[in-house]
Amino acid sequence: MFVGHFAVGFAAKRVEPRVSLGTLVLAAMFVDLLWCAFMITGVEHVQFKPGKGAANYFVASNVEWSHSLAMDGLWAALFAGGYFLCRRYTRGAWILILAVLSHWLLDVISHRPDMPLAPGMHTYLGLNLWASVPSAIILEGGFWMLAVIVYALTSHPRTRASVYVYWSGIAVLTLIWLSNLTGPPPPDPRTAPVISLAIFSLFVAWAYWMNFE
């Protein structure tokens, strides 16, 4: 998934208002940020085949250190542990654990059977929601729109300008997601993780800035 992960951050903000929206989005996207770093350093590998839509061109041949269930449990514990050491807020730490772990579950729903259980295990899961663009738009897109609308209706923007920045960011994320669903693979596989890391980091920073009261 893509916007589905961001939706988790927005939904979690409604459940736990004391935790920053940026921190919640960072938790939901943490696994993908690690994946980009592992791709850049050669620890993990994916392939891009010819075709339209991520369901057709994206092949996750080795993502067990960032995206396996066992490792995501470890990353969740480390992320939430770091938050607890800084904030001393137990409920917030548990919400962050769930946000990090949600990444694996949502990717199992959207990916082909390539989501590993643990490093070294050859059992892979995936329901391949992205293979059906209409279903993905209805399910993932519906979750995304519900989360961002509820957040907008139940929060208080600091300025009128922040409202425009908020909806502009939502629009850009939605367009990127639709491009992933229906568009071609990245033109250069070597730069794809660098560009992805930059985009993910930019929108995490955007979420910190958009943390309405």
Secondary structure as the mmCIF struct_conf table of DSSP 4:
data_model
#
loop_
_struct_conf.conf_type_id
_struct_conf.id
_struct_conf.beg_label_comp_id
_struct_conf.beg_label_asym_id
_struct_conf.beg_label_seq_id
_struct_conf.end_label_comp_id
_struct_conf.end_label_asym_id
_struct_conf.end_label_seq_id
HELX_RH_AL_P HELX_RH_AL_P1 VAL A 3 VAL A 15
TURN_TY1_P TURN_TY1_P1 PRO A 17 ARG A 18
BEND BEND1 VAL A 19 VAL A 19
HELX_RH_AL_P HELX_RH_AL_P2 LEU A 21 THR A 41
TURN_TY1_P TURN_TY1_P2 GLY A 42 GLY A 42
BEND BEND2 VAL A 43 GLU A 44
STRN STRN1 HIS A 45 PHE A 48
BEND BEND3 PRO A 50 GLY A 53
HELX_RH_AL_P HELX_RH_AL_P3 ALA A 54 TYR A 57
STRN STRN2 PHE A 58 ASN A 62
HELX_RH_AL_P HELX_RH_AL_P4 GLU A 64 HIS A 67
BEND BEND4 SER A 68 SER A 68
HELX_RH_AL_P HELX_RH_AL_P5 LEU A 69 ARG A 87
HELX_RH_AL_P HELX_RH_AL_P6 THR A 90 SER A 110
BEND BEND5 HIS A 111 PRO A 113
STRN STRN3 MET A 115 PRO A 116
BEND BEND6 LEU A 117 ALA A 118
TURN_TY1_P TURN_TY1_P3 PRO A 119 GLY A 120
STRN STRN4 TYR A 124 LEU A 125
HELX_RH_3T_P HELX_RH_3T_P1 LEU A 129 ALA A 131
BEND BEND7 SER A 132 SER A 132
HELX_RH_AL_P HELX_RH_AL_P7 VAL A 133 THR A 154
BEND BEND8 SER A 155 SER A 155
BEND BEND9 ARG A 158 THR A 159
HELX_RH_AL_P HELX_RH_AL_P8 ARG A 160 THR A 182
BEND BEND10 GLY A 183 GLY A 183
HELX_LH_PP_P HELX_LH_PP_P1 PRO A 184 PRO A 186
BEND BEND11 PRO A 187 PRO A 187
TURN_TY1_P TURN_TY1_P4 PRO A 189 THR A 191
HELX_RH_AL_P HELX_RH_AL_P9 ALA A 192 TRP A 209
TURN_TY1_P TURN_TY1_P5 MET A 210 MET A 210
#
